[in-house]
Amino acid sequence: MRLRDLREDRDFTQTYVAEHLNIKQSTYSQYENGQRQLPLDALIKLARFYGTSTDYILRLTDEPKPYPKSRQMKI
């Protein structure tokens, strides 16, 4: 994952990002180090926080630009 790179590129601390996710700094550190699996809701929050896509965070693409927002269908 690109969590550390995204955070360091913006000069954010782990504590700052953890506060945004409402988690402890130690938990966030475990996400960055791969010691704990990143929950889907946290992944989505981080993509929005950094203005990128979840695929970019997960290294599925090298394109940092986020996808356009989808329109939800009304049923």
N, C-alpha and C positions, 0 to 999 in steps of 0.2 A: 504494500500500500504506500501511498504517497503522503501520508499524514504528516510525518516529520518535515518533509520538504515544503509542503504547503505552509505549515506553521512557521518554519524558520525563514522562508522567503518573505514573510510579513512581519518578522521580528516579534512574534507572539510567544508568550511563555506557555508551558503546558497548563499552568494554573489558570491563565486567562481563557484558554479554549475549554478547559474542564468546567469552568464557571458557566460558560455559554451552554454547555450540555447538562448542567446541573448534576455533575458527578464529581468525585474526588480526583485530585491530580494524580494520585497513584493508579487509579483505574484508567485514566486517559493514557498514562505512561505505558500501561500494559497493552492498550490498543496499539500504540505506536510500535512497541517492541514485538508484537505478535504473540504475546503471552496470554492474551484474552481475545476472544472473537468479538468483533465490533457488531453491535446489534443494528438491525436494519434501520430503526428509527434514528439512531445516532448517525449512521451513514448519510441518511437523507438530510439531517440537520447540518452536518458538516459540509455537504455539497452546496447547500444554500448559503451557509456561512462564508464559504470560500468563493462562491460564485462560479462553480464548476459542476461537472456531472459526476454521478456516482461511478460511472465507468472510468473516468479519469483518476479518481481516488484509488480505484481497484486495479489500475494499470491495464485496463482492457482497451484503452485508447490513449494516444499521445496528444490528443486534441483537448486543451484545457477549457475551450469555450463550452458553456453549458448548452444543452439542448433547448430548443424553443419550448415554451410551456404548452402543454396539450389542453385542448378544450374538452371538458367532460361532456359526455352525451347525457341528455336528459331522457329519462325513461318514463 
